[in-house]
Amino acid sequence: MRSVYLAGFDVFLPDAVAHGERLKTLCATYGFEGLFPLDNAAPAGLSDQALAQWIYQANIALIRRADMVMANLNPFRGAEPDSGTAFEVGYAIACGKPVWAYTSQAGSLIDQVAVGAAADDGVSRIVDAQGHTVEDFGLNLNLMLACSAHVVIGGAADCLASMARAPA
């Protein structure tokens, strides 16, 4: 059975452990073993910094152990995916692991965050609310995520179904 590291901001949900169990059950439905970051129990008594380092090392070990990664790239605390999840995607890609991702955001970044246009030295650009240029490649995620992962529009079940249909 192929193992899947379940990356995402799901670890911050109020019912994160129960949610992780539901994701792992869903993985089993599609023939995968789900590895959820909260499967690891940290040793008692660690300071904040030591606990953060322990969590980092434990998650890296789970990614290394996994055959592939499935990442929840829905917006988190703003218009972009969770930065920790984006790191995990990049780390998995660097390790040569296939990465699958899901998001409910089907529209391009322009559709999602653009508020206007600006012109600098005669060059026009599309901008967000802070005046930053919005990349216009027709992608629903930053190109570094969209071009490195198999992106599925929908939820975890949709992503797992696509993963199950893909050649091993």
Secondary structure, 3 states (H helix, E strand, C coil): CEEEEEECHHHHCCCHHHHHHHHHHHHHHCCEEEECHHHCCCCCCCCHHHHHHHHHHHHHHHHHHCCEEEEECCCCCCCCCCHHHHHHHHHHHHCCCCEEEEECCCCCHHHHHCCEEEEECCEEEEECCCCCECCCCCCCCCHHHHCCCEEEECCHHHHHHHHHHCCC
